[in-house]
Amino acid sequence: MVTPVFLTVDTEFAWRHHRAGLGMAAIYERSIEPMGVGLSYQLEVLRRHALKATFFIDPMPAEIFGIDPVRRMVDLVLAAGQEVQLHCHPHWQQARPGDRGAAHDRFQLYEYDRDEQQAVLARATELLMAAGAPRPVAFRAGSYAANDDTLAALAALGFTYDSSHNGAEPQHSRITLPARQVAPVAWQPGAHGIIEGIIEVPVTVIEDRPGHLRTFQICALSTEESCDALEHAAASGHGAVTIVSHSFELANRSATRANAVHVRRFEALCETLHQMASVLPTRHFAEMPDLRLGQADQLLGPDTLRTRWRQAEQLWSNLVEERQA
């Protein structure tokens, strides 16, 4: 029995750079290709390790900057043999170039009603395809900010998968599933019945200390935690593992230097996935992999020593690696 792995990269313009007053070229550089450890570097590391990854690309900045920067991202991903799926931060709809973020729409997708969400997602799909991507079959909401209306809207638009549920982010992730739900599941929105074709593929979380969940994300887990989470999933026969990263995550927040801690974690994760490919094969959503749905998969439990090591590593990352060059 194998456990498919969805290695996902949210690929987006970081709002903080727009708010800082930077122009499109600088925002692209800092968000997509920061300090030599952005999209192109990540694609090369994936190639070396023969891994598949999903790049959830947000096309909404095209509303103010035009389609060319989104097409550039899409072209890079597709040329590398990886897949493009849909990501969306809806606040870009009302943004204006050079206004330092003064104008914007509502930030979280759950702030829109079902009809509004369907219109936003239809527009995002149109933009992504205009940039050269195949019609997307999978979606992740920006900041995981989806609710049941999001899934209904996705179903109406013909999507098959959503990957927005994240039990470690309850303030944003509002799909009515348990926080500890990590196994893929056919979505059942209460009394409305099952919406055919919508499979929720939750982001994997671990319990890093009793009662506290943490996202399986490059910047959130140490190499040891990631390795243990993968081994636990394989040994337990989990339905899937879903890992999160970002196009800008391997650089510091100001995008002035690479974050060596995050780079080492990413490279170590790719090496581990390469070595464990027989039991943890990476998959693309577009392959429509045969997923075991509705399993009662249990989280990796807490380990005090492992958590303390990561906290020390995080302290170094925050005090040293996150400094501006």
Salt bridges, closest charged atoms under 4 A:
ASP10 OD2 - HIS87 NE2 3.92
ASP10 OD1 - ARG140 NH1 2.95
ASP10 OD2 - HIS246 NE2 3.74
GLU12 OE1 - HIS87 NE2 2.76
GLU12 OE1 - HIS89 NE2 3.23
GLU44 OE2 - ARG47 NH2 2.63
GLU63 OE1 - ARG123 NH2 3.01
ASP68 OD1 - ARG71 NH1 2.82
ASP99 OD1 - HIS18 NE2 3.28
ASP105 OD1 - ARG106 NE 3.50
GLU116 OE1 - ARG106 NH1 3.27
GLU126 OE2 - ARG123 NH1 2.62
GLU207 OE2 - ARG180 NH2 3.11
ASP208 OD2 - ARG209 NH1 3.89
ASP208 OD1 - HIS212 ND1 2.70
ASP208 OD2 - ARG310 NH2 2.78
GLU225 OE1 - ARG310 NE 2.97
ASP228 OD2 - ARG306 NH1 3.08
GLU249 OE1 - HIS246 ND1 2.79
GLU271 OE1 - HIS49 NE2 3.14
GLU287 OE2 - LYS52 NZ 2.30
GLU313 OE1 - ARG265 NH2 2.61
GLU321 OE1 - ARG257 NH2 3.86
